[in-house]
Amino acid sequence: MLHFSAESLEALKDRARRELLAAGDAAGAAAVTKFQALSSLVWHCFTRARRKAPDQSTVCRAAINNRTHLRPQLPTKYFGNTIYAISTKAVTAGDLLARGHGWAMAAVGRAVAAHTDADIWARVAAWMAKPVVYTLRYFDPNGVMMGSSPRFEMYGCDFGWGTPLAPRSGRANKFDGKASLYPGREGGGSIDAEVVLTPEHMALLEQDDEFWAAVSPDKPCPPAVGKN
């Protein structure tokens, strides 16, 4: 579990803005979000840690909440799971690393913007016509998958044990290239990220100066308490 302070995330956003403005994309620069900036960092650094060939294709996927994208929107208290996985267009590892964070952030932003009411219902119709049960083998081993959300309330539930120390998601749905985002315990727009890579890839990520420059080691997540 890694911690990204609000200040670090703002620095990532600012870097993406400057790159997009330099490329003449003022609209993209104005639409930068923390999620997109952090997704760009993860996508770049995971790809670099995997040491993929420059011509190897890669994508950035994200689990997205359908509630606010449907028209009309679902009620905020709708009790059910309604998510889809969105994806950027495929790009080679060499092009991704050469194009910079502004380009990658904008690619994530386009994938989010394309997830409309019409797109959701088209995917529902396609699934109804040909149902499929998703398994881990459907995930691209060369891509990254952003899961959970820093918008979820993780610290407001008290079952008599006191305020939660930190969220943990257990062993389910874990695979190489997965990153789960949660609100930072300190609040203020910070994010805690649970990242999953194979041991060899994680060892290389631990040597990535760009990645660790964005992590905030001065306020680490507290360790898990008790037994699993």
N, C-alpha and C positions, 0 to 999 in steps of 0.2 A: 504494500500500500504506500503510495507516494502522495505528498502534499504539494499543491500549487497555490501559493498565496494570491490574493487579489492583485497585489502589485506585480507579481510575476506574470499573471494572465494579461494584465493591461499592457505589459511590455511586449508580450507576444502579439497582441492585437495591434499595437502601434507599429511593430515591424511589418506585419502583413499590410497595414494601411499604406505605409511608405512604399512598399514594393508595388502595390496595385496603382498608386498614384503615379509612380515612375513609369509604369506600363501604360498609363493613360486610362485606367479603369476607375474613374471617380465614383461611379455607382457602386462598384464592388467594394471600394474602400469605405464608403459610407455604411455598408451593410455588414461589416465585420462583427462577429460575435465571439465570445469567449469559447464557446463550444467549437466553432469552426477553427479558431486559432489553435486550440489544444489538439484538435483532431489532426490538423496539419503537422504539428510537431510530432505526434505519435506516428503518423503515417511515414514521415520522413525518417525518423530515427529507427523505427522497427525495420523499415526497408534496408537501411544502411547496416543494421546489426545482422540481418540475414545474409548479407554478402551475395545478393542475387546478381545474376548476369545482367548487364545493362539492357539487353533486349527482352528480359523477362517481364511479362505483364503483371500489373498490380492494381488493386482498387481499394478504396476506403468505403466501408459500409457502416451503417448506423441503424440501430433500432429506433424507430420514430413512433411517437404517440399519434394515433389517428384522430383522437377526440377533437382537437382544435382545427384539423384539416378537413373534417367533414362539414357539409352544408345541408341542413343546419348542424351546428356543433352538438356533440353529445353533452349531456349534463356533467358538471364537474364531479358529481357524486355517483356517476354511472359505475356500478360494481361489475367489472368485467375486464378482461385483457384484450385490448384492441390495438395491436402494434403491427407494423410491417418493417422489413429491412429495406432501406434505400441504399443506393450505391452510386458512386461516381462512375464516370466512364473509365474504361481501362486505359492505363498509360504505362509505358515501359519504365522500369526502375531507373534507367539512366535519365530519361526525360524528367521524371518526377524530381529527382535530386538536383537536376540542372535548372529547373524552372523556378525553384524557390518556394517559400511559404505562402506568399501572396497568391500565387497561381493555385496551389493546392487548397488553400482556404476558400477561394472562389469556386473551385470545383465542388467542394462539399456544400457550399451555399446553393449552387445550382441544383444539386440533388435534392436538397430540402425544399427549394421553391417549386420543383417539379412534382412534388407529392401533393396533389390537389384532390378535391372531392371526386372528380372524374377518374383520376388515376386509381384511387382507392377502389371505386366500384368496378372498374375494369379488371382489377386484380381479383376482386371477389368473384366476378363472373368467370374468370379464367380458372380459378380454383374449383368452383362448383362444376365446371365442365370437365375438369380433370383433377380430382382431389389428390393431394400428396401429403405425406407425413414427413415433416422436416427432421433431418438428423444432422449430426455434426459433419458428416461427409459432404454436406452441401456447401460448407464454407470453404472458400478459396485459401489454401495454405500459403499463398503469396500475398494475400491482402491483409487488411486489419478490420476489426469489427468493434465499433464503439457501442457500448451497452449502458443500461441504466440511465440516470439523469441527475444532474446536480439540482434540478428543480424539485425532486422528491423530498418530502419531509421525513427526515431520518431521526431527528432528535426530540420530537414532540411526544412520543409514546413512552409512558412510564407505567410498567406493570408491577410496581411496588419495589423495584430494584434500584430506583434512581434514574437519573438522566443517562441515556446511552453514551458510551465512551467513543465508539466508532462503528460504522457499518461493516459487516463482512458478508460475503455472498456464498460462502461454502464452496463445494467442489462441483456443483452442477453447472453445465454449459460452459465448461472451461476448455479452451483450445488455444493453440499457438496463434498469437496475433489478437487476442481479445483484450479490450480495455473497458472497465466498468467505472463510470463516473458518479461520484456522490458529493453532496454539499460538504464543504469543509466544516469541521466542528467549531472553528473559530468564527464562522459566519463571514459576513462582509463580502460575499462573492467568491470566496476561496473554494477550491475543489480538491477532493481526495480521489485519487485514481488507483484502482486495482488493476495491475497489468499482468498479462500471462504470456510467457515465451518459453520455448524449450530451453533447457539448461545452457546449451552452447550459445544460443542467441541472447539469452539474458546476460551471460558473461560478457558478450561484446557490447550490449547496451550499457552495462555498467562502466564501460570505458569511453562512452560517447560524451564528450565534453559539452556539446550543444544541449543535449538532453538534460544533463545534470545541472547546467547553468540555469535552467528554468525551474527545476525542483527546488522547493524551499526546505532545506534540511534543518533550519533553525527552529521549525515548529513541526516536528514529525508527528505522525499519527500515534496515539497511544497503543501499546500492545494489547492483544486480545486477552481477556481475563477469564479464567476458568478452563474447564476441559471441553473439548468438542464432543 
